[in-house]
Amino acid sequence: MNSKKILNLITVQEYLNVPPFIYLTATDFEKIFVNYLEVNEEIEKICEEIKFTSGAFIGNDVSRILSVTDKFTFRLDIAALLQIDFPDFASLILTEKLAVRSAADNEDLQSKSFAGLYSSFLNIEGEVALKEAILKVWKSYFSRAAVMERLNNGSLNDGKRMNIIIQKMVKAIFAGVSFSINPVTQLEDPLIEYVTGLGESLVSGIVEPKSIQKSEFHFNPYLDFPHYVFDAIEVIKEKFKAQIDIEWAWDGNKLYILQVRNVTTLSNINKTFLKKSVFEWVYIYLAEDAEFNDLGDIPDYATYFRNKRRPLHLFAKQLGLPIPSAIILKFNRRGLNVANIAELLSKFKTSEIIIDAGKHLRQLIISAKELEHELFNLTTGDESEVKIIVIREYIKGDFGFISHFDAGSGSVICEGSTNGLLALNRGTSDSRIFYCNNEESLNSVGFNLAQGEKILLSTQSAQDIFGSVQLEWVSDNRTMYLLDFSKINKDNFQFSPQINNSLIISNGFASGSLLKLKTNDIVKNYSEAAVISLNDIPQYEDLNDELKNMIDQANLLKRPVVLCEKPYAALAALVPYVSGFVFKAGSVLCHLAIIIRENKIPAIASEEIYNHLLNEESYELNLFN
């Protein structure tokens, strides 16, 4: 058991009043729930998927986790369990009101408190209510906000789970929080904030507290509890050899310590506690450098977006192409008021938007109507903690396409999909090829000659500005948006038209056993997630179990020919271990196709060949122009 919250209470109760309490850890939950280990195993698998998809499907994944937790089945009644393991506490269940508090291992750490993420419940009476509260507190470890925060901090898959404190309620006359160091001035002048009754109203921000600073306190026999609180702060600070804050309750006769925390990084204490609203934004692609840098310490992923896409958006603007809105937002929870949210939403015209909130939380597509709720999810219980995120318009459109300049012929070849640009790029959809200078070909995908000329001019001009690239577009109700580009090695691209319903993706010769892959949603989701590299082949140790298993199979077959339905981007991990690919359907311009060609691995998309090979054990692939 590594819960700082529990260990602090155990330490403090040796020399100050702490209400009677017990704590439940994984060992206890194995006794309480019949299927505790099985449920956790399922949860761990989903957490792994969340990590490897950078949270792109977090709404669905969190719902899956909570559905799994619904499988928990109590083994024993709580009274019987406590009678066995905690005989001195068991009688309190039927006679006293209880507090059921979260005590996760990652709460109240020196570097990060995770304040306000997890649930606690007060005034719990009776065994039925206690069971319900225990389950709710445990499940709060996997709330959307909690999962997002741990994912962003790189601790989602650390194997830790919720511990729970069950504590006798104090019939409080006054309750509050106190700091050994003033959180605003940073002077060692202890501060008390308190309310009448339970302290929950203070912690949750429902009631405005009263404040007392030690330097200004004079003993008052009619309000004597501050004297005891200040004394307790000094004692605990001396014992912990650190600056601390405490939650406490005063019942008229005694002071009870409910919780003790180390103050998180003193260098940030003023920033953390200063009651200031923060809500600033700039257009990430179009803002000048000075305006962009004024936001302060910009995350690396946001700098990457700007450095790569700002030149492209300026290029699109010169061509008269519409530019999707994209901003970088610096904010805290105090800044999330109605006026600020309304102003922010006015900058986006699309019904859906994309949020990139950190290195590990990327490409989260939500309804624009959900933005306010998602911003609250991204902020923890610390209302002043500042976040910096990127918000972009999501234009799926009715058609996504890629344009490629063929230096040999001087023409531009395009490949598109009605499933959108993301699906086309990541190899999860069917595609069709069309030509910019052919009216019949353009009409087949809903474009006219004028649009074909715009695509042709843009793609040719891009080669002079960005080098050898292919452009990535979305068409929405016949309006074309230039969104991104991909660097390519033009020497490795030799386009072959479709012959006999087969599409040659990469030329070459391969021979070997067949590795028949049955892809599932994990591979498809991983392919569409921001975490997958679109330029490099990922390392084995960085992969999830699903892809590692595929590589292990390939090694056993000694450079086999892969048989798979589509050129999923995630399959780039297999490139060093195989001799060729046969797809049922495919794309010649998707990201996997680029990597396959650059590594000189032959590949073809042919439904006829694919179906034939389902009953074969080996294959010789001979693809040359």
C-alpha positions in Angstrom: 0.0 0.0 0.0 1.5 3.3 -1.2 -1.3 5.7 -0.6 0.1 9.0 0.7 -3.3 10.0 2.0 -3.5 6.8 4.2 0.1 6.9 5.3 -0.2 10.5 6.4 -3.2 9.8 8.5 -1.5 6.8 10.2 1.4 9.1 11.0 -0.7 11.9 12.4 -2.9 9.8 14.6 0.1 9.0 16.8 0.1 12.5 18.2 -3.1 14.3 17.2 -6.8 13.4 17.1 -7.9 11.6 14.0 -11.4 10.1 13.7 -11.5 6.3 13.8 -10.9 4.9 10.3 -10.0 1.9 8.3 -8.6 1.6 4.8 -9.3 -0.8 2.0 -6.7 -1.8 -0.5 -6.5 -4.3 -3.4 -6.1 -7.2 -0.9 -9.4 -6.2 0.8 -11.2 -5.8 -2.6 -10.2 -9.3 -3.6 -12.2 -10.4 -0.5 -15.1 -8.0 -1.0 -15.6 -8.7 -4.8 -15.9 -12.3 -6.2 -14.3 -11.2 -9.5 -12.0 -8.4 -8.6 -8.9 -9.8 -10.4 -10.9 -10.6 -13.5 -12.5 -7.2 -13.8 -9.1 -5.5 -13.3 -7.6 -7.6 -16.1 -10.3 -6.4 -18.5 -9.7 -2.8 -17.4 -6.0 -3.1 -17.9 -6.5 -4.2 -21.5 -8.7 -1.2 -22.2 -6.2 1.2 -20.5 -3.5 -0.2 -22.8 -5.7 0.6 -25.8 -6.3 4.2 -24.5 -2.6 4.7 -24.1 -1.7 3.4 -27.6 -4.4 5.5 -29.2 -3.5 8.6 -27.2 -7.0 8.9 -26.0 -8.5 9.4 -29.4 -11.5 7.2 -28.5 -11.6 8.0 -24.8 -15.4 8.6 -24.6 -16.1 5.1 -25.9 -13.2 3.6 -23.9 -14.2 5.1 -20.6 -17.8 3.8 -21.2 -16.3 0.3 -21.8 -14.4 0.5 -18.5 -17.4 1.6 -16.5 -19.4 -1.2 -18.1 -16.8 -3.6 -17.0 -16.9 -2.3 -13.4 -20.6 -3.0 -13.4 -19.6 -6.7 -13.3 -18.3 -6.4 -9.8 -20.1 -8.8 -7.5 -19.9 -8.5 -3.7 -18.6 -11.7 -2.1 -19.6 -11.0 1.5 -21.8 -8.6 3.3 -19.7 -5.7 4.5 -20.4 -6.2 8.2 -19.1 -9.8 8.1 -15.9 -8.7 6.3 -15.2 -5.9 8.7 -16.0 -8.1 11.7 -13.2 -10.5 10.5 -10.6 -8.0 9.4 -11.5 -4.9 11.4 -13.3 -6.0 14.6 -12.8 -2.7 16.5 -14.4 -0.8 13.7 -17.2 -3.1 12.6 -19.8 -1.9 15.1 -19.6 1.7 13.7 -21.3 0.6 10.5 -24.7 0.2 12.3 -24.3 3.0 14.8 -22.5 5.9 13.2 -22.5 8.0 10.1 -19.4 7.4 8.0 -17.3 9.2 5.4 -16.1 7.1 2.5 -13.1 8.8 0.9 -10.8 8.2 -2.1 -7.2 7.3 -1.2 -5.6 6.4 -4.6 -1.8 5.8 -4.6 -1.4 8.8 -6.8 -3.3 11.3 -4.7 -1.6 13.9 -2.6 1.9 13.4 -4.0 4.6 16.0 -3.6 4.7 16.6 -7.4 1.0 16.2 -8.2 -2.0 16.1 -6.0 -4.7 15.0 -8.5 -7.0 17.1 -6.3 -10.7 16.9 -7.0 -10.5 14.0 -9.5 -11.9 11.2 -7.3 -15.1 10.9 -5.4 -15.8 10.9 -1.6 -19.1 10.6 0.1 -20.2 11.8 3.6 -22.9 10.9 6.1 -23.2 7.3 4.8 -25.6 5.3 7.0 -26.1 1.5 6.9 -24.6 -1.4 5.1 -26.5 -0.9 1.8 -25.4 2.7 1.5 -21.9 1.8 2.4 -21.6 -0.8 -0.4 -22.9 1.7 -2.9 -20.5 4.4 -1.7 -17.5 2.0 -1.8 -18.4 1.0 -5.4 -18.8 4.6 -6.5 -15.5 5.8 -5.0 -13.7 2.9 -6.6 -15.3 3.6 -10.0 -14.4 7.3 -9.8 -10.8 6.2 -10.5 -12.0 5.7 -14.1 -14.1 8.7 -14.6 -13.5 10.5 -17.9 -11.7 13.4 -16.2 -9.5 11.1 -14.0 -8.5 8.9 -17.0 -7.7 12.0 -19.1 -5.5 13.5 -16.3 -3.6 10.3 -15.7 -3.2 9.7 -19.4 -1.8 13.2 -19.8 0.6 12.6 -16.9 1.8 9.2 -18.3 0.5 7.2 -15.4 -2.6 5.5 -16.9 -0.9 2.1 -17.1 1.1 2.2 -13.8 -1.0 -0.8 -12.4 -2.3 1.3 -9.5 -5.9 1.3 -8.4 -8.1 3.0 -5.9 -7.8 2.6 -2.1 -10.6 3.7 0.1 -10.7 5.3 3.6 -13.8 4.6 5.7 -13.9 7.1 8.6 -16.3 8.0 11.4 -18.0 11.3 10.7 -17.2 14.3 13.0 -20.2 16.3 14.1 -18.5 19.5 13.1 -19.4 23.0 14.3 -16.6 24.4 12.2 -14.5 22.8 9.5 -11.9 23.9 7.0 -8.5 23.8 5.4 -5.3 25.3 6.6 -1.8 25.9 5.2 1.5 26.1 6.9 2.7 28.6 4.3 0.5 31.4 2.9 -0.4 30.1 -0.6 -0.7 33.7 -2.1 2.2 35.5 -0.4 4.4 32.4 0.0 5.3 33.8 3.5 5.5 31.3 6.4 2.4 32.9 7.9 -0.1 30.0 8.4 -3.6 30.5 7.0 -6.9 29.1 8.0 -10.0 29.0 5.8 -13.2 27.7 7.5 -16.9 27.4 7.2 -19.7 26.5 9.6 -20.5 22.8 9.6 -18.9 20.3 7.2 -15.9 21.4 5.3 -17.1 19.8 2.1 -18.8 23.0 1.1 -15.5 24.8 1.3 -13.4 22.3 -0.6 -16.0 22.1 -3.4 -16.3 25.9 -3.6 -20.0 26.0 -2.8 -19.5 28.4 0.2 -17.1 31.3 0.4 -14.9 30.7 3.5 -13.7 33.0 6.2 -10.0 33.4 6.6 -7.6 33.9 9.5 -3.9 34.5 9.3 -1.7 33.6 12.2 0.1 36.9 12.3 -3.3 38.7 12.7 -4.9 36.2 15.1 -5.7 37.2 18.7 -7.2 34.6 21.0 -10.9 34.8 21.4 -12.6 32.7 24.0 -15.8 32.6 21.9 -13.9 31.5 18.8 -11.1 29.4 20.2 -10.6 26.7 17.6 -8.1 28.7 15.5 -5.6 28.4 18.4 -5.8 24.6 18.2 -5.6 24.6 14.4 -2.4 26.7 14.3 -0.8 24.5 16.9 -1.7 21.4 14.9 -0.1 22.9 11.8 3.1 23.6 13.5 3.3 20.1 15.0 2.5 18.4 11.7 4.9 20.6 9.8 7.7 19.7 12.2 7.0 16.0 12.0 6.8 16.0 8.2 9.7 18.3 7.7 7.8 20.0 4.9 5.2 22.6 4.2 1.7 21.1 4.5 -2.0 21.8 4.2 -4.6 20.0 6.3 -8.4 19.4 6.3 -9.8 19.5 9.8 -13.1 19.5 11.8 -13.9 21.1 15.2 -16.8 19.6 17.2 -16.8 22.2 20.0 -14.4 20.3 22.2 -11.8 18.6 20.1 -9.9 19.3 16.8 -9.9 16.3 14.4 -7.4 16.0 11.5 -9.2 14.5 8.5 -6.5 14.8 5.9 -2.8 15.9 5.5 -1.1 16.8 2.2 2.4 18.1 1.3 2.1 21.4 -0.5 2.8 20.7 -4.2 6.1 22.2 -5.6 6.7 25.5 -3.7 8.0 27.1 -6.9 4.5 26.9 -8.3 2.5 27.6 -5.1 1.6 31.2 -6.0 0.6 30.1 -9.5 -1.4 27.2 -8.1 -3.4 29.0 -5.5 -3.7 32.6 -6.8 -7.4 33.2 -7.4 -7.0 34.5 -11.0 -9.0 33.7 -14.1 -6.9 32.7 -17.1 -8.4 32.5 -20.6 -6.2 33.5 -23.5 -6.0 32.2 -27.1 -4.4 32.9 -30.5 -4.8 31.4 -33.9 -2.1 28.8 -33.9 -1.3 28.9 -37.7 -1.9 32.5 -38.5 -0.6 34.4 -35.4 2.7 36.1 -35.6 5.6 34.6 -33.6 5.5 37.3 -30.9 1.8 36.8 -30.3 2.2 33.0 -30.3 5.1 33.1 -27.9 3.4 35.5 -25.5 1.3 32.5 -24.2 4.4 31.3 -22.4 5.7 27.7 -22.2 4.1 26.1 -25.3 3.9 22.3 -25.3 6.0 20.5 -27.9 3.1 19.0 -29.8 1.6 22.5 -30.3 4.9 23.9 -31.5 5.1 20.9 -34.0 1.6 21.8 -35.3 2.6 25.4 -35.9 6.0 24.7 -37.4 4.6 22.2 -39.9 1.2 23.6 -40.8 1.7 27.3 -40.5 3.6 27.4 -43.9 1.0 25.3 -45.5 -1.9 27.4 -44.2 -0.2 30.6 -45.5 0.3 28.8 -48.8 -3.4 27.9 -48.9 -4.3 31.5 -48.1 -2.3 32.7 -51.0 -4.1 30.3 -53.3 -7.5 31.6 -52.1 -8.4 28.3 -50.3 -10.5 28.4 -47.1 -8.5 27.8 -43.9 -10.0 25.8 -41.1 -9.9 27.5 -37.7 -7.3 26.3 -35.2 -6.4 28.0 -31.9 -4.1 27.4 -29.0 -5.9 28.1 -25.7 -4.3 28.9 -22.3 -6.9 28.6 -19.5 -7.8 27.4 -16.0 -11.1 26.4 -14.5 -11.7 29.9 -13.2 -11.6 31.2 -16.7 -14.5 28.9 -17.9 -17.3 31.4 -17.7 -20.3 31.7 -20.0 -18.9 34.7 -21.9 -15.5 33.2 -22.5 -17.0 29.9 -23.7 -19.4 31.7 -26.1 -16.6 33.8 -27.6 -14.4 30.7 -28.1 -17.2 28.7 -29.8 -17.9 31.6 -32.1 -14.4 31.0 -33.7 -15.5 27.5 -34.9 -18.0 27.0 -37.7 -18.0 23.2 -37.7 -20.3 20.9 -35.7 -17.3 18.9 -34.5 -13.9 19.9 -33.2 -10.6 18.2 -32.4 -8.8 18.7 -29.1 -5.1 18.0 -28.6 -4.5 18.3 -24.8 -1.0 16.8 -24.3 1.7 14.5 -25.5 -0.4 11.5 -24.5 -3.9 12.9 -25.2 -4.3 13.7 -28.8 -6.8 13.9 -31.6 -10.0 13.8 -29.4 -12.9 14.5 -31.7 -16.0 15.8 -29.9 -19.2 17.8 -30.7 -18.6 21.5 -30.5 -21.6 21.6 -28.0 -19.5 19.4 -25.7 -16.5 21.8 -25.6 -17.4 23.4 -22.3 -17.9 20.0 -20.5 -14.6 18.7 -22.0 -12.7 21.8 -20.8 -14.0 21.1 -17.3 -12.8 17.5 -17.6 -9.3 18.7 -18.5 -9.1 20.8 -15.4 -8.7 19.2 -12.0 -10.1 20.3 -8.7 -7.4 23.0 -8.5 -9.3 25.8 -10.2 -6.2 27.9 -10.9 -4.0 25.3 -12.5 -3.2 26.5 -16.0 -3.6 24.2 -19.1 -2.5 24.8 -22.7 -4.4 22.9 -25.4 -4.9 23.0 -29.2 -8.5 23.1 -30.6 -9.1 22.7 -34.3 -12.1 22.5 -36.6 -12.8 19.0 -37.6 -13.9 18.8 -41.3 -14.6 15.3 -42.2 -16.5 16.4 -45.2 -18.1 14.2 -47.8 -14.8 13.3 -49.5 -11.2 13.1 -48.5 -8.4 12.9 -51.0 -4.6 13.0 -51.5 -2.9 14.7 -54.5 0.4 13.4 -55.8 2.7 15.1 -58.4 4.2 12.5 -60.8 7.5 14.1 -61.8 7.8 11.6 -64.7 4.6 12.6 -66.5 4.2 16.1 -65.0 0.6 15.1 -64.1 -1.2 15.0 -60.7 -2.7 11.8 -59.6 -5.3 11.8 -56.8 -6.8 9.2 -54.6 -9.9 9.7 -52.5 -12.5 8.2 -50.2 -16.0 9.0 -49.1 -15.0 7.8 -45.6 -12.8 10.9 -45.2 -9.2 11.9 -45.2 -8.2 10.3 -41.9 -9.6 6.9 -43.0 -7.8 7.2 -46.4 -4.5 8.2 -44.8 -4.6 5.4 -42.2 -5.6 2.7 -44.7 -9.0 1.9 -43.0 -11.2 2.7 -46.0 -11.6 1.8 -49.7 -10.4 4.4 -52.2 -10.6 5.4 -55.8 -8.1 7.1 -58.2 -8.9 10.1 -60.3 -7.0 12.6 -62.5 -7.0 16.4 -62.3 -6.9 17.0 -66.1 -9.7 14.5 -67.0 -13.2 15.9 -66.8 -14.9 12.5 -66.7 -12.6 11.3 -64.0 -13.2 14.5 -61.9 -17.0 14.3 -62.4 -16.9 10.7 -61.0 -15.9 12.1 -57.6 -18.1 15.3 -57.8 -15.4 17.8 -59.0 -15.4 20.0 -62.1 -12.5 21.1 -64.3 -12.0 24.4 -62.4 -11.5 22.4 -59.2 -9.2 20.0 -61.0 -7.1 23.0 -62.1 -6.9 24.3 -58.5 -5.7 20.9 -57.3 -3.2 20.6 -60.1 -1.8 24.1 -59.5 -1.6 23.7 -55.8 0.1 20.3 -56.0 2.7 21.5 -58.5 3.4 24.7 -56.7 3.8 22.8 -53.4 6.8 20.9 -54.8 8.7 24.2 -55.3 8.0 25.4 -51.7 8.0 22.2 -49.6 10.0 19.8 -51.7 8.7 16.4 -52.7 5.3 16.2 -51.0 1.8 15.0 -51.5 -1.1 17.2 -50.4 -4.0 16.1 -48.2 -7.4 17.6 -48.7 -11.0 17.4 -47.6 -14.0 18.4 -49.7 -17.1 19.5 -47.8 -20.2 20.2 -50.0 -17.8 20.9 -52.9 -15.7 23.4 -50.9 -12.0 22.1 -50.9 -9.8 22.5 -47.8 -6.1 21.9 -47.9 -5.3 20.4 -44.5 -1.8 18.8 -44.5 1.0 17.4 -46.5 3.3 14.3 -46.3 7.0 14.2 -47.3 7.8 11.4 -49.8 10.8 10.0 -51.6 9.8 10.6 -55.2 12.5 8.2 -56.4 10.6 5.3 -54.8 7.2 6.0 -56.4 6.3 4.5 -59.7 2.6 4.7 -60.2 0.9 1.8 -62.0 -2.7 2.1 -63.0 -5.2 -0.5 -61.9 -4.9 -3.6 -64.0 -7.5 -6.3 -64.0 -9.0 -4.9 -60.8 -5.5 -5.1 -59.1 -3.6 -2.1 -57.8 0.2 -2.3 -57.6 1.2 -0.4 -54.5 4.9 -1.2 -54.6 7.1 -3.0 -57.2 9.4 -5.9 -56.5 9.7 -9.6 -55.9 8.8 -11.6 -52.7 8.3 -15.2 -51.9 7.4 -17.0 -48.7 4.9 -18.5 -46.3 1.6 -16.6 -45.9 0.9 -14.7 -42.6 -2.9 -14.3 -42.6 -3.8 -11.5 -40.4 -7.3 -11.2 -38.9 -7.5 -7.5 -38.0 -9.8 -6.2 -35.3 -11.0 -2.9 -33.8 -7.7 -2.6 -31.8 -5.6 -2.5 -35.0 -8.0 -0.2 -36.8 -8.2 2.2 -33.9 -4.5 2.2 -33.4 -4.1 3.0 -37.1 -6.2 6.1 -36.8 -4.7 7.3 -33.6 -2.2 10.2 -33.4 0.3 8.0 -31.6 1.1 5.9 -34.7 4.2 7.3 -36.5 3.4 8.3 -40.0 7.1 8.7 -41.0 9.0 6.0 -39.1 8.7 2.4 -38.3 7.9 1.9 -34.6 10.2 0.0 -32.3 9.1 -3.4 -31.0 9.3 -2.4 -27.4 6.9 0.6 -28.0 4.1 -1.6 -29.4 1.0 -3.0 -27.8 0.5 -6.7 -27.3 -1.6 -7.1 -30.5 1.2 -5.8 -32.8 3.9 -7.6 -30.9 2.1 -10.8 -31.4 1.9 -10.2 -35.2 5.7 -9.6 -35.3 6.3 -12.7 -33.3 4.3 -14.7 -35.9 6.2 -13.1 -38.7 9.5 -14.1 -37.1 8.4 -17.7 -36.8 7.5 -17.8 -40.5 10.8 -16.1 -41.5 9.9 -13.1 -43.6 6.5 -14.2 -44.8 4.1 -12.5 -47.3 1.4 -10.8 -45.3 -2.3 -11.3 -46.3 -4.6 -8.6 -44.8 -7.8 -6.9 -45.7 -6.5 -3.3 -45.9 -3.2 -1.4 -45.6 -3.7 -0.3 -42.0 -1.1 2.2 -40.8 -0.4 0.2 -37.7 1.0 -2.6 -40.0 4.1 -0.4 -40.5 5.5 -2.2 -37.5 5.7 -5.4 -39.6 7.7 -3.9 -42.5 11.2 -5.0 -41.2 9.9 -8.6 -40.7 8.1 -9.5 -43.9 8.9 -9.8 -47.6 5.6 -8.5 -49.1 2.0 -7.6 -48.7 -1.3 -8.7 -50.4 -4.4 -6.7 -49.5 -8.0 -7.3 -50.3 -8.4 -3.6 -51.0 -5.9 -0.8 -50.8 -4.5 2.6 -51.4 -1.5 3.7 -53.3 -1.0 7.0 -51.5 -1.8 6.1 -47.9 0.9 6.3 -45.2 1.6 2.6 -45.1 2.0 2.6 -48.9 4.6 5.3 -48.6 6.6 3.4 -45.9 6.3 0.1 -47.9 7.7 1.8 -51.0 10.5 3.5 -49.2 11.6 0.2 -47.8 11.3 -1.5 -51.2 8.7 -4.1 -50.0 6.4 -5.3 -52.9 2.7 -4.9 -52.3 -0.5 -5.4 -54.3 -4.2 -4.8 -53.6 -6.4 -7.4 -55.3 -9.6 -8.9 -54.0 -9.2 -11.9 -56.5 -5.7 -12.7 -55.3 -6.6 -12.2 -51.7 -9.6 -14.6 -51.8 -7.5 -17.2 -53.6 -4.7 -17.0 -51.0 -7.1 -17.6 -48.1 -6.7 -21.3 -48.9 -3.0 -21.3 -49.7 0.0 -21.6 -47.4 2.7 -19.7 -49.4 2.9 -17.3 -52.3 5.3 -15.8 -54.8 4.7 -12.1 -55.4 6.3 -10.8 -58.7 5.5 -7.1 -59.3 7.4 -5.2 -62.0 6.4 -2.5 -64.4 
